[in-house]
């Protein structure tokens, strides 16, 4: 990765690139040519994110490739590739969270990218990393947008590490999520020269600025032979227990309960009889009765009772 060129291009697109607070509020880069991608390809991305990925591909060094995990319908993949027909891109998605999307992704890639530029694998990222189809080249830019459980996020970095170039950037999406941030932070502590360059939060998911948060790391491989990083370990086990085994399990149970309650109340509403406007339980509303005058309802009965009493008193006299 031509890192100096990458940062210079980022400053050109976002003059506030050195100011994290202002950059997190930026609505779009200076060059808005990629805005058309989002109009034509539904996706979970923003102009800012697409431009950041596009710059990363632009700054790949010789014999380096771009690798993406988690493609959905291909907006981020197309955004990264546009304008760089000579770059090679590799991507994977097992669509575990999105049914029926694989065919749409294929149509997108066929329409917007040159034949052979993008190699896509319908698989888990661990399988793609183990097969390393880009060999003998290395990964100069890595974009991870796969599962964001603590284990998935952590292993998304672990499995990529041996394939990263001697100078590479790693871009991680959805870093508003606590589990993702915790996994990135642990990995950065365990791996030398894996340094946080950019950390942008958003006030909510689906933000028009940076969607749901993004982090950028720079990895520089040491030329000296030293001890291999001590990955996993007790810190990993404790965090996995907290974020996945406890918190994630509770979140899934809560969502399952919410779905059950929605189905229950929908079925109950379907069983209720259709009521006419202005009625309660099929009976005429009391306010309607009072407007109907003295000829009906309780008001009419009161008149009848009073007239009967007056007639009886008249007879007694």
C-alpha positions as CSV (number, residue, x, y, z in Angstrom):
1,X,0.0,0.0,0.0
2,X,1.3,3.4,-0.9
3,X,0.3,4.8,2.4
4,X,1.5,8.4,2.0
5,X,-0.4,8.6,-1.3
6,X,-3.4,7.2,0.4
7,X,-3.4,9.8,3.2
8,X,-2.7,12.6,0.6
9,X,-5.7,11.5,-1.5
10,X,-7.9,11.4,1.7
11,X,-6.9,15.0,2.6
12,X,-7.8,16.0,-1.0
13,X,-11.3,14.5,-0.7
14,X,-11.9,15.6,2.9
15,X,-10.0,18.7,3.9
16,X,-11.0,18.0,7.5
17,X,-9.3,14.6,7.3
18,X,-7.0,15.4,10.2
19,X,-9.9,16.5,12.4
20,X,-11.8,13.4,13.5
21,X,-14.8,15.3,14.9
22,X,-15.4,17.3,11.8
23,X,-14.7,14.4,9.5
24,X,-17.2,12.3,11.3
25,X,-19.8,14.9,10.3
26,X,-18.8,15.1,6.7
27,X,-21.8,14.3,4.4
28,X,-19.7,13.5,1.3
29,X,-16.2,13.7,-0.3
30,X,-15.3,16.5,-2.7
31,X,-15.6,14.2,-5.7
32,X,-19.2,13.0,-5.8
33,X,-19.0,10.8,-8.8
34,X,-19.7,7.6,-6.8
35,X,-23.1,9.0,-5.6
36,X,-24.6,7.4,-8.7
37,X,-23.6,3.9,-7.4
38,X,-25.8,4.3,-4.4
39,X,-28.7,5.4,-6.6
40,X,-28.5,2.3,-8.7
41,X,-27.4,-0.3,-6.2
42,X,-29.2,-0.7,-2.9
43,X,-26.8,-1.1,-0.1
44,X,-25.6,-0.3,3.4
45,X,-23.1,2.3,2.4
46,X,-22.5,6.0,2.0
47,X,-20.6,8.2,-0.4
48,X,-17.8,8.6,2.1
49,X,-17.3,4.9,2.6
50,X,-17.3,4.2,-1.2
51,X,-14.7,6.9,-1.8
52,X,-12.5,5.7,1.0
53,X,-12.5,2.2,-0.5
54,X,-11.9,3.6,-4.0
55,X,-8.9,5.5,-2.8
56,X,-7.5,2.4,-1.2
57,X,-7.7,0.5,-4.5
58,X,-6.1,3.4,-6.3
59,X,-3.2,3.3,-3.9
60,X,-2.4,-0.4,-4.2
61,X,1.2,-1.1,-4.8
62,X,2.5,-3.6,-7.4
63,X,1.5,-7.2,-6.7
64,X,-1.2,-6.2,-4.2
65,X,-4.9,-6.9,-4.2
66,X,-8.0,-5.6,-2.6
67,X,-10.0,-8.1,-0.5
68,X,-13.5,-7.6,0.8
69,X,-15.5,-9.7,3.3
70,X,-19.3,-9.1,3.2
71,X,-20.6,-7.8,-0.1
72,X,-24.4,-7.7,0.2
73,X,-25.6,-6.5,-3.2
74,X,-22.2,-5.2,-4.3
75,X,-22.3,-1.4,-3.8
76,X,-19.1,-1.2,-1.8
77,X,-17.3,-3.6,-4.2
78,X,-18.4,-1.7,-7.2
79,X,-17.5,1.6,-5.5
80,X,-14.0,0.3,-4.8
81,X,-13.4,-1.0,-8.3
82,X,-14.7,1.9,-10.4
83,X,-12.0,3.8,-12.3
84,X,-9.4,1.1,-11.6
85,X,-9.8,-1.6,-14.3
86,X,-6.3,-3.0,-13.8
87,X,-6.8,-3.7,-10.1
88,X,-7.6,-7.1,-8.9
89,X,-10.3,-7.6,-6.3
90,X,-11.4,-10.6,-4.3
91,X,-14.5,-10.9,-2.2
92,X,-16.6,-13.4,-0.3
93,X,-20.0,-13.5,1.4
94,X,-22.0,-16.5,2.6
95,X,-25.2,-14.5,2.7
96,X,-26.1,-15.9,6.1
97,X,-28.1,-12.8,7.0
98,X,-29.6,-12.1,3.5
99,X,-31.5,-14.6,1.5
100,X,-31.8,-14.4,-2.2
101,X,-29.1,-11.8,-2.7
102,X,-26.4,-13.9,-4.4
103,X,-28.0,-13.7,-7.8
104,X,-28.4,-9.9,-7.5
105,X,-24.7,-9.5,-6.6
106,X,-23.8,-11.5,-9.7
107,X,-25.9,-9.2,-11.9
108,X,-24.3,-6.2,-10.3
109,X,-20.7,-7.3,-10.9
110,X,-21.5,-8.3,-14.5
111,X,-22.9,-4.9,-15.2
112,X,-20.5,-2.6,-13.4
113,X,-17.0,-4.4,-13.4
114,X,-14.9,-5.7,-16.3
115,X,-14.8,-9.4,-16.8
116,X,-12.3,-11.1,-14.5
117,X,-11.6,-8.0,-12.4
118,X,-13.5,-9.3,-9.4
119,X,-13.3,-12.9,-8.1
120,X,-16.2,-13.6,-5.8
121,X,-16.6,-16.6,-3.5
122,X,-19.9,-17.7,-2.0
123,X,-18.3,-18.9,1.3
124,X,-17.3,-18.1,4.8
125,X,-14.3,-15.8,4.9
126,X,-12.2,-18.4,6.8
127,X,-12.5,-20.7,3.7
128,X,-11.4,-18.0,1.3
129,X,-8.5,-16.9,3.5
130,X,-7.3,-20.5,3.9
131,X,-7.3,-21.0,0.1
132,X,-5.8,-17.6,-0.6
133,X,-6.8,-17.4,-4.3
134,X,-4.7,-14.2,-4.8
135,X,-1.3,-16.0,-4.2
136,X,1.4,-15.1,-4.8
137,X,0.2,-11.6,-4.4
138,X,-0.6,-10.0,-1.0
139,X,-3.5,-8.0,0.4
140,X,-2.7,-4.3,0.3
141,X,-6.2,-3.1,1.2
142,X,-8.6,-5.2,3.3
143,X,-12.2,-4.3,4.0
144,X,-14.1,-6.3,6.6
145,X,-17.8,-6.0,6.7
146,X,-18.7,-9.6,7.7
147,X,-20.3,-10.8,10.9
148,X,-19.7,-8.5,13.8
149,X,-19.9,-10.9,16.7
150,X,-16.7,-10.7,18.8
151,X,-15.4,-14.0,17.5
152,X,-16.2,-13.2,13.8
153,X,-14.7,-9.8,14.0
154,X,-11.5,-11.0,15.8
155,X,-11.0,-13.9,13.4
156,X,-11.7,-11.7,10.4
157,X,-8.4,-10.0,11.4
158,X,-6.6,-13.2,12.5
159,X,-7.2,-15.1,9.3
160,X,-6.2,-12.1,7.1
161,X,-3.0,-11.3,9.0
162,X,-0.6,-13.8,7.2
163,X,-1.8,-12.5,3.8
164,X,-1.4,-8.7,4.5
165,X,1.3,-6.9,2.5
166,X,4.3,-5.5,4.3
167,X,2.4,-2.1,4.4
168,X,-1.3,-2.5,4.3
169,X,-4.5,-0.8,5.4
170,X,-7.4,-2.6,7.1
171,X,-10.8,-0.9,7.0
172,X,-13.5,-2.2,9.3
173,X,-17.2,-1.3,9.0
174,X,-19.9,-1.0,11.7
175,X,-17.5,-0.1,14.4
176,X,-20.2,1.6,16.5
177,X,-20.8,-1.9,17.7
178,X,-19.1,-2.6,21.0
179,X,-18.2,-6.2,20.2
180,X,-16.5,-5.1,17.0
181,X,-14.6,-2.3,18.7
182,X,-13.5,-4.7,21.5
183,X,-12.2,-7.3,19.0
184,X,-10.3,-4.7,17.0
185,X,-8.7,-3.2,20.2
186,X,-7.6,-6.6,21.5
187,X,-6.1,-7.6,18.1
188,X,-4.2,-4.3,17.9
189,X,-2.8,-4.9,21.4
190,X,-1.6,-8.4,20.5
191,X,-0.1,-7.6,17.0
192,X,2.8,-5.2,16.7
193,X,2.6,-2.4,14.2
194,X,-1.1,-2.8,13.8
195,X,-2.0,0.9,14.4
196,X,-5.3,2.7,14.5
197,X,-5.3,5.5,11.9
198,X,-8.9,6.6,11.9
199,X,-11.8,6.0,14.2
200,X,-15.1,7.6,13.2
201,X,-18.3,7.1,15.2
202,X,-21.8,8.0,14.0
203,X,-24.8,9.0,16.2
204,X,-26.9,6.1,14.9
205,X,-27.0,3.3,12.4
206,X,-27.8,4.2,8.8
207,X,-26.1,7.6,9.2
208,X,-25.6,9.4,5.9
209,X,-22.0,10.3,6.9
210,X,-20.3,7.0,7.7
211,X,-23.3,4.6,8.1
212,X,-22.6,2.8,11.5
213,X,-19.0,3.9,12.2
214,X,-15.7,2.9,10.6
215,X,-12.1,2.3,11.7
216,X,-9.0,2.3,9.6
217,X,-5.8,0.5,10.7
218,X,-2.3,0.5,9.2
219,X,-0.3,-2.7,9.4
220,X,3.5,-2.6,8.7
221,X,5.3,-6.0,8.8
222,X,8.5,-5.9,10.7
223,X,11.6,-6.8,8.7
224,X,13.2,-8.4,11.7
225,X,12.3,-12.0,12.6
226,X,10.8,-12.1,16.0
227,X,8.3,-14.0,18.0
228,X,4.9,-14.6,16.4
229,X,2.0,-12.6,17.9
230,X,0.3,-14.4,20.8
231,X,-3.3,-14.5,19.5
232,X,-6.5,-15.6,21.3
233,X,-5.5,-16.4,24.9
234,X,-7.3,-15.6,28.1
235,X,-8.3,-12.0,27.0
236,X,-10.0,-13.4,24.0
237,X,-11.9,-16.1,26.0
238,X,-13.2,-13.6,28.5
239,X,-14.4,-11.1,25.9
240,X,-16.0,-13.8,23.8
241,X,-17.9,-15.0,26.9
242,X,-19.1,-11.5,27.6
243,X,-20.0,-10.3,24.1
244,X,-21.0,-13.5,22.4
245,X,-22.0,-16.1,24.9
246,X,-23.9,-13.7,27.2
247,X,-24.8,-10.4,25.5
248,X,-25.3,-11.7,22.0
249,X,-27.4,-14.7,23.2
250,X,-29.6,-12.3,25.2
251,X,-30.0,-10.0,22.2
252,X,-31.1,-13.0,20.0
253,X,-33.6,-14.1,22.7
254,X,-35.0,-10.7,23.0
255,X,-35.5,-10.3,19.3
256,X,-37.1,-13.8,19.1
257,X,-39.5,-12.8,21.9
258,X,-40.3,-9.5,20.1
259,X,-41.1,-11.4,16.9
260,X,-43.4,-13.8,18.8
261,X,-45.2,-10.9,20.5
262,X,-45.7,-9.2,17.1
263,X,-47.2,-12.3,15.6
264,X,-49.4,-12.8,18.6
265,X,-50.9,-9.3,18.5
266,X,-51.3,-9.5,14.7
267,X,-53.3,-12.7,15.1
268,X,-55.4,-11.2,17.9
269,X,-56.2,-8.1,15.8
270,X,-57.3,-10.3,13.0
271,X,-59.7,-12.2,15.2
272,X,-61.5,-9.0,16.5
273,X,-64.8,-8.2,14.7
274,X,-64.8,-5.3,12.4
275,X,-66.5,-2.3,14.1
276,X,-68.4,0.4,12.4
277,X,-67.1,4.0,12.8
278,X,-68.6,5.6,15.9
279,X,-69.5,2.4,17.6
280,X,-68.1,0.7,20.7
281,X,-68.4,-3.1,20.8
282,X,-71.2,-3.0,18.2
283,X,-73.4,-0.7,20.2
284,X,-74.3,2.8,19.4
285,X,-72.1,5.3,21.2
286,X,-73.7,7.2,24.1
287,X,-72.8,10.5,22.6
288,X,-74.7,9.6,19.4
289,X,-77.7,8.7,21.6
290,X,-77.6,12.1,23.3
291,X,-77.6,13.8,20.0
292,X,-80.6,11.9,18.8
293,X,-83.0,14.0,20.9
294,X,-85.7,13.2,23.4
295,X,-87.2,10.4,21.2
296,X,-84.7,7.8,22.2
297,X,-82.4,6.3,24.8
298,X,-82.1,7.2,28.5
299,X,-83.3,10.8,27.9
300,X,-86.6,9.5,26.5
301,X,-87.1,7.1,29.4
302,X,-86.6,9.9,31.9
303,X,-89.4,12.0,30.2
304,X,-91.7,9.0,30.2
305,X,-91.1,8.4,34.0
306,X,-91.7,12.0,34.8
307,X,-95.0,12.2,32.8
308,X,-96.3,9.0,34.4
309,X,-95.6,10.5,37.9
310,X,-97.4,13.7,37.1
311,X,-100.5,11.8,35.8
312,X,-100.6,9.7,38.9
313,X,-100.4,12.8,41.2
314,X,-103.2,14.4,39.1
315,X,-105.4,11.3,39.7
316,X,-104.7,11.4,43.4
317,X,-105.9,14.9,43.6
